[in-house]
Amino acid sequence: MPLPPLRPWSQPREAVQQLASGATLRTCAPLALVVGTLLSAVNQGDVLLAGMGDERIAVKVAANLLVPFLTSSTGALLAVRRSHTAGPLPTVHSEH
């Protein structure tokens, strides 16, 4: 089943619904995977390479993946946000 496209929104619940429906998944998951993997390698790489990973390290690695996903998803959703009071842009007159 194809993922839903991002749609303009104005209420926070609409943004959360889009996030929950997977609208940001296609674009934000690959970015989160790359950034999260790099963060995990830098922050927990020595522990993982030594084979000393435990539940605490697993939670840190999961957070390293989740934070970039939520950050990039928030940016994507803010890019399509509709303002309640959006109207035409004001005209700026310059005096010469």
Stockholm file with secondary structure:
# STOCKHOLM 1.0

chainA/1-96         MPLPPLRPWSQPREAVQQLASGATLRTCAPLALVVGTLLSAVNQGDVLLAGMGDERIAVKVAANLLVPFLTSSTGALLAVRRSHTAGPLPTVHSEH
#=GR chainA/1-96 SS CCCCCCCCBCSHHHHHHHHHHTTTHHHHHHHHHHHHHHHHHHHHHHHHHTTCCCHHHHHHHHHHHHHHHHHHHHHHHHHTBCCTTCCCCCCCCCCC
#=GC SS_cons        CCCCCCCCBCSHHHHHHHHHHTTTHHHHHHHHHHHHHHHHHHHHHHHHHTTCCCHHHHHHHHHHHHHHHHHHHHHHHHHTBCCTTCCCCCCCCCCC
//
